[in-house]
Amino acid sequence: MRPPGEGEDTLDEQFEGYVEKIIFRNAENGYTVLSLSTEKDEELTCVGNFTFIGEGEFLHVSGGFTSHPVYGEQFQVRAYEVREPENMIAMERYLGSGAIRGIGPALAARIVAKFKEDTFRIMDEEPERLAQVKGISEKMARDFAVQFEEKRGMRSAMVFLQQYGISTGLAVKIYQKYGDRMNEVIQQNPYQLAEDIRGVGFKIADDIAAKVGIGADSGYRLRAGILYMLSQAAGNGHVYLPQKELLYQTGFVLGVAEGLEEALDDLRLERKVIFVPGEDDTKVYTASYYYLELNTARMLIDLNVSYDLPQQALAAKLARLQQNLKLELEEHQAQAVLTAARSGVFLLTGGPGTGKTTTINAIINFFESEGMEILLAAPTGRAAKRMKETTGHESSTIHRLLELSRGIGDEDGDSQTARFERNESNPLETDVLIIDEMSMVDISLMHALLRAVTVGTRVIFVGDVNQLPSVGPGNVLRDMIRSDVFPVVRLTKIFRQASESDIIVNAHKINAGEPIRLDNKSRDFFMLKRDDVNVITGVLIALIRDKLPKYVEATPYDIQVLTPMRKGELGVERLNQVLQQYLNPPSPDRKEKEFRQTIFREGDKVMQIRNNYQLTWEVKNRYGITVDAGEGVFNGDTGIIRQINTFAEEMTVEFDEGRMVAYPFGQLEELELAYAVTIHKSQGSEYPAVLLPLLTGPRMLFNRNLLYTAVTRAKRCVTIVGSDRTVQAMIENESEQKRYSGLMDCIREMAQSGI
């Protein structure tokens, strides 16, 4: 069985044997490392993709030997067949392997001794006869028979589903959900899979439907298509879609013109979507987002109580506090402290350099002087860390504050569904809750947070309303402010120290629609005029690698390229490929993994692009001992690839504060290179230096709001590379991408009705 040459592959060798041990298995893609005991009693280490096998099973494998640089000699399986054990020795070995729970080697030997070559027929057709064997009750016999049938059913299901391109992990979920009904469901309405099973999206179901011959105008397809478009809209930040827009988009994507209104009515009758009258058109919500928005508004109204505290006494307390802290608050800052003291819900907003941090500290000190308990939190780890540094008080992410546990909201264990230990039954124990970077909080996280807050707790929301809205659905901070229901203080004065920074001065000018100076006489705001894409890319590389690290006292990895677009020559996708080539080029010292046209390399900067509440992380000290652990990696988290393990098919990424996360290769779609990221994805982050390649692009993206957000991400230096005319055009362009959110109206209606 030895390979003919060192490192040389041989093809079409064949072996038969028993699966002695499953050494490693990736449940998502079926990649398995197993030990095969051949008929000559030799051990063969086999690697390959197996749909569904267990220890003790008899395999016929074909493939060739390879020599792995770390793990040595292996047999690469290219094709295999699971064969039913045909002789008594094989049957005994299979039953005694643990494949059937409750049957060990001794009991397997007694079963086979009793029924001989007829053993498997007995288990299949007359399982009650197993009770004739000593040690087996009638109940055990029935259980063994059920397991035996399940193994056969699972294997045939894996083979059946594999023809539709379904991964092993999803195939197991599908079989577990439907059992013997699986074939019937797939043949009649494969779109049911998209509703019932997390991970089976509309596109997978639609591919299956086409293969089984379901028509393009099928009612099942139209209803599934509408729900798919609403889920896509949520991915773009919308909580609902206007009915006309929903029907138009669905018809365009599905390539149909008839039957959509009837399909939408059917979904409404089934309460899968909810209609809400609007000024111009009916708003169509999925039921889940409708109730998220409704309940969020209800909880905010409940918390919005006023405390009848004498103005004169409060002002005197604040004056003493300022004297003790040697602090001088300007008018709006002082107003913010007094308003926070009298309000159940309070909103503080302002741009960079307007004293939000000083105001938060004053509010904290005021409540502490009253003997109140205070909790601080922010949406991201970076924002929470910055809050801790500027206040001197402990701060955590909102997810950690709410004690995130595994995403087990349903039996499928959806990795994108959060479950928190803190809720109405186990609320946060605090008098005051302060949440920073509120522009990043979407409707789902807001709802989860409010569930854990009891009436009587003062809740203070802090954020810059001029920033881009959250990546997730909703427009929470802006809707709350625009509702005119809650007390709001806007900080507008730029303080002297902040006014010395052109980053801050220009940010406010951009927000006000005023032109900015781009003459490079600044110490922290530069414009390098270039009109050729390749030249711009070359300038970016030189700045990151050679010029800026020393200037801003940071590493190249801390310097961030931000761009409005994903596509195009200066979009995220192309820039990441080019920057990777120059900042982390191929090397014999760095392992690589190619996944869907992206090469991931050890040392690469990467970003998590969706919330995953099931991914576990741990922090280890220098001795390798785990000192902290938790769950959840979130949309926008950035890290560095530390290890690629091709044997275990895992990639380890280090995120902020040393959090190490192991990604199975099948989950790499959750990561992308992050040398360049979209401005939207940069929300809540702060970088020593920001590079903005701005040449040309769609008017809808190249707007004032986007430029303002990009500039305010920089701490020490902003460098724009491209066209100064484009920059001025962005400042003049007030148009923002429409985001459909109904929280403002919902809050107003509840406040006016007094319910």
Salt bridges, closest charged atoms under 4 A:
GLU16 OE2 - HIS60 ND1 3.07
GLU16 OE2 - ARG83 NH1 2.31
GLU20 OE1 - ARG93 NH2 2.77
GLU57 OE2 - ARG155 NH2 1.86
GLU73 OE1 - ARG2 NH1 2.65
GLU81 OE1 - ARG83 NH2 3.50
GLU84 OE2 - ARG152 NH2 2.34
ASP118 OD1 - ARG121 NE 2.84
ASP124 OD2 - ARG152 NH1 3.02
GLU125 OE1 - ARG121 NH1 3.01
GLU126 OE2 - ARG121 NH2 2.87
GLU126 OE2 - ARG129 NH1 3.53
GLU195 OE1 - LYS272 NZ 2.54
ASP206 OD1 - ARG221 NE 2.88
ASP265 OD1 - ARG268 NH2 3.81
ASP266 OD2 - ARG223 NH1 3.48
GLU270 OE1 - LYS272 NZ 3.35
ASP302 OD1 - ARG298 NH2 2.90
GLU330 OE1 - HIS332 ND1 3.61
GLU368 OE2 - HIS393 NE2 2.76
GLU370 OE2 - LYS317 NZ 3.20
GLU394 OE2 - LYS388 NZ 3.12
GLU403 OE2 - ARG422 NE 3.05
ASP410 OD2 - ARG198 NE 3.04
GLU411 OE2 - LYS177 NZ 3.19
ASP414 OD2 - ARG198 NE 3.57
GLU421 OE2 - ARG419 NH2 3.64
GLU424 OE2 - ARG451 NH2 2.55
GLU437 OE2 - ARG386 NH2 2.93
ASP484 OD2 - ARG748 NH2 3.84
GLU500 OE2 - ARG496 NH1 3.34
ASP519 OD2 - ARG517 NH2 2.67
ASP546 OD1 - ARG545 NE 3.86
GLU573 OE2 - ARG566 NH2 3.59
GLU573 OE1 - LYS567 NZ 3.15
GLU592 OE2 - ARG601 NE 2.75
GLU618 OE2 - LYS620 NZ 3.43
ASP628 OD1 - ARG400 NH2 2.98
GLU631 OE2 - ARG406 NE 3.37
ASP637 OD2 - ARG659 NH2 3.75
GLU654 OE1 - ARG642 NE 2.67
ASP656 OD2 - ARG382 NE 3.11
GLU672 OE1 - ARG566 NH2 3.06
ASP724 OD2 - LYS529 NZ 3.30
GLU734 OE1 - ARG704 NH1 3.57
GLU736 OE1 - ARG478 NH1 3.08
ASP745 OD2 - LYS283 NZ 3.30
